[in-house]
Amino acid sequence: MTKVIRVFLLYAIMLPNIVFAQTKIQLLDQVNQPVSQAVISIPSEIVLNSIAQTAIMDQVNKQFSPHVLIVTQSQLVLLPNSGDIRHHVYSFSEPKPFEIKLCRGKPTVPNLFEKPGVLILGCNVHDHMAGYIYVTDNNMANLIDKNGTAVFELQAPEEVKIWHSRLSESTDKSISMPLVKRNDEGAWQITAHLRPLVVKAPRKFKARFN
């Protein structure tokens, strides 16, 4: 048996026993309920060599879909309108103020988001519409699922960053939280105090983009 074959057989025997590092995190609110539509990010020194494909935040049934979209810094984003009514999409957020006037269908030119941060999107026609684009400068950011959990393929760090639209008075801010406690399933469990849900009163579109 040649040396190459022996090495291959040894690797095949060991492969099923290799355990890759995995960190599972669960986010709960102040009444111990799972939090959804939140982003958990882990600081990373990884530099992406290529930008991911164009991301999409659609407008369906007078809502942004998805409600929260995670993209990488310098990634392109299309904002189509798949509904049968027009919307006037805008954002005043510092990473990239923009507007799309009375849009319907699929735009031909995507938006480029070059600065990290959180963009808050609204609609001038339908004031209840709200969406969020989370632009990360690394690829260690995950949207938690309906059970309040996110999984990272790496060793658990000492702390993570949490973002949620009701986490602070400023809806575009993240906070750092330590990982100190695990639940019975082995997931790191952290608790965040969310602000009450506030229904916005109708308002007129600010004449900022004239």
Secondary structure, 3 states (H helix, E strand, C coil): CCHHHHHHHHHHHHHHHCCCCCEEEEEECCCCCECCCCEEECCCCCCCCCCCCCEECEEECCEEECCEEEEECCEEEECCECCCCCEEEEECCCCCCEEEEEECECCCCCEEECCCEEEEEEECCCCCCEEEEEEECCCCEEECCCCCEEEECCCCCCEEEEECCCCCCCCCCCEEEECCCECCCCCEEEECCCCCCCCCCCCCCCCCCC
